[in-house]
Amino acid sequence: MFGIMKIKISDACKGCGTCESICEEIFEVVNGRARVKADLDIPCVDEAIEFCPEGAISKDS
């Protein structure tokens, strides 16, 4: 079972789509900016945080 947490996307987001391509269950790009579809702690969230070129994604558990 996966836990619920708060995923944050800062203003540094440029809407490149990296997070969406890594973890489409959680992220989507709308109007040039990433947004969170669901605050779930699944493994791909950590990967999206690691590979975000702007360092715009964080999470609070």
C-alpha positions in Angstrom: 0.0 0.0 0.0 1.3 3.4 -0.9 1.0 6.4 1.4 -0.4 9.8 0.8 1.8 12.9 1.0 1.9 16.4 -0.4 3.8 16.8 -3.6 4.8 20.4 -4.4 5.8 22.0 -7.7 7.6 25.3 -7.4 7.6 28.3 -9.7 10.9 27.1 -11.1 8.9 24.6 -13.2 9.3 25.3 -16.9 6.8 22.6 -18.0 9.4 20.5 -19.8 7.4 17.3 -19.2 10.2 15.2 -17.7 8.1 14.4 -14.6 5.1 13.5 -16.7 7.2 11.1 -18.8 8.7 9.5 -15.7 5.5 9.3 -13.6 2.4 9.9 -15.6 0.2 8.5 -12.8 1.1 11.6 -10.7 2.1 14.4 -13.0 0.7 16.1 -16.1 1.7 19.3 -17.9 -1.1 21.8 -18.4 -0.6 25.2 -19.9 3.1 25.0 -19.8 3.4 23.9 -16.2 3.4 20.6 -14.4 0.6 19.8 -12.0 0.0 17.0 -9.5 -2.9 14.7 -10.3 -2.7 12.6 -7.1 -0.6 13.0 -3.9 0.5 9.4 -3.7 3.9 8.2 -2.5 4.8 5.8 -5.3 8.4 5.0 -6.4 8.3 7.1 -9.7 7.7 10.3 -7.7 11.3 10.1 -6.2 12.6 9.5 -9.7 10.8 12.5 -11.1 12.2 14.6 -8.2 15.7 13.4 -9.0 15.5 14.0 -12.8 13.6 17.3 -12.8 16.0 19.6 -14.6 14.8 22.7 -12.7 14.7 21.0 -9.2 11.1 22.2 -9.0 9.5 19.1 -7.4 9.5 18.3 -3.6 7.4 16.3 -1.2 6.3 16.3 2.4 5.4 13.0 3.9 
